Amino acid sequence: MWTRNKHKHTARRPHLQRGGSHSSSTRQKISSRKNKKINQMNLKEVQNRIEFLKARNEYNLNNRYAAALTDRFLELLQSK
């Protein structure tokens, strides 16, 4: 019997594996790239990005980017 969307050899197809090391490492690279960019922002840039997210109603607790921006904002305020 033929079934759709199934393949036995998922080991050769990392994008089909659930929770494999390949998919998590890819996500880590993307988030680390964003974190690096956030860590290079100055106070005014961080404030502008936060206001932009608030205008789009994307500034919430579930948004990792917003959380990273908030952390950077607090870090810059403490350093002054």
One Martini backbone bead per residue (centre of mass of N, CA, C, O) as a GRO file, in nm:
protein
   80
    1MET     BB    1   0.097   0.036   0.021
    2TRP     BB    2   0.046   0.374  -0.037
    3THR     BB    3   0.206   0.650   0.122
    4ARG     BB    4   0.207   0.969   0.211
    5ASN     BB    5   0.486   1.136   0.335
    6LYS     BB    6   0.688   0.880   0.330
    7HIS     BB    7   1.018   0.778   0.462
    8LYS     BB    8   1.274   0.569   0.559
    9HIS     BB    9   1.529   0.778   0.491
   10THR     BB   10   1.588   1.016   0.724
   11ALA     BB   11   1.898   1.020   0.769
   12ARG     BB   12   1.940   1.164   0.474
   13ARG     BB   13   1.705   1.375   0.597
   14PRO     BB   14   1.724   1.627   0.818
   15HIS     BB   15   1.448   1.783   0.759
   16LEU     BB   16   1.274   1.518   0.870
   17GLN     BB   17   1.380   1.545   1.142
   18ARG     BB   18   1.307   1.531   1.481
   19GLY     BB   19   1.518   1.699   1.685
   20GLY     BB   20   1.777   1.733   1.558
   21SER     BB   21   2.093   1.863   1.531
   22HIS     BB   22   2.058   2.021   1.266
   23SER     BB   23   1.809   2.204   1.329
   24SER     BB   24   1.923   2.338   1.591
   25SER     BB   25   2.182   2.458   1.466
   26THR     BB   26   2.039   2.642   1.269
   27ARG     BB   27   1.887   2.810   1.476
   28GLN     BB   28   2.138   2.906   1.630
   29LYS     BB   29   2.263   3.070   1.401
   30ILE     BB   30   2.036   3.274   1.373
   31SER     BB   31   2.027   3.378   1.667
   32SER     BB   32   2.328   3.461   1.686
   33ARG     BB   33   2.313   3.675   1.469
   34LYS     BB   34   2.106   3.854   1.614
   35ASN     BB   35   2.265   3.889   1.879
   36LYS     BB   36   2.506   4.032   1.753
   37LYS     BB   37   2.349   4.275   1.649
   38ILE     BB   38   2.234   4.366   1.922
   39ASN     BB   39   2.523   4.399   2.065
   40GLN     BB   40   2.586   4.655   1.852
   41MET     BB   41   2.384   4.834   1.966
   42ASN     BB   42   2.251   5.119   2.053
   43LEU     BB   43   2.022   5.289   2.230
   44LYS     BB   44   1.863   5.414   1.991
   45GLU     BB   45   1.825   5.155   1.824
   46VAL     BB   46   1.670   4.997   2.038
   47GLN     BB   47   1.436   5.194   2.068
   48ASN     BB   48   1.340   5.177   1.773
   49ARG     BB   49   1.278   4.870   1.769
   50ILE     BB   50   1.072   4.870   1.998
   51GLU     BB   51   0.873   5.068   1.865
   52PHE     BB   52   0.824   4.895   1.615
   53LEU     BB   53   0.704   4.649   1.766
   54LYS     BB   54   0.473   4.804   1.904
   55ALA     BB   55   0.331   4.896   1.640
   56ARG     BB   56   0.296   4.571   1.556
   57ASN     BB   57   0.233   4.392   1.813
   58GLU     BB   58   0.537   4.228   1.890
   59TYR     BB   59   0.559   4.313   2.198
   60ASN     BB   60   0.639   4.024   2.379
   61LEU     BB   61   0.711   3.741   2.568
   62ASN     BB   62   0.737   3.539   2.303
   63ASN     BB   63   0.953   3.731   2.188
   64ARG     BB   64   1.288   3.698   2.151
   65TYR     BB   65   1.372   3.967   2.025
   66ALA     BB   66   1.241   4.147   2.240
   67ALA     BB   67   1.399   4.031   2.478
   68ALA     BB   68   1.682   4.106   2.371
   69LEU     BB   69   1.630   4.410   2.355
   70THR     BB   70   1.567   4.452   2.653
   71ASP     BB   71   1.838   4.355   2.762
   72ARG     BB   72   2.007   4.566   2.611
   73PHE     BB   73   1.872   4.815   2.730
   74LEU     BB   74   1.945   4.755   3.029
   75GLU     BB   75   2.249   4.737   2.985
   76LEU     BB   76   2.285   5.033   2.883
   77LEU     BB   77   2.167   5.173   3.136
   78GLN     BB   78   2.379   5.055   3.342
   79SER     BB   79   2.643   5.174   3.194
   80LYS     BB   80   2.571   5.491   3.256
   0.00000   0.00000   0.00000
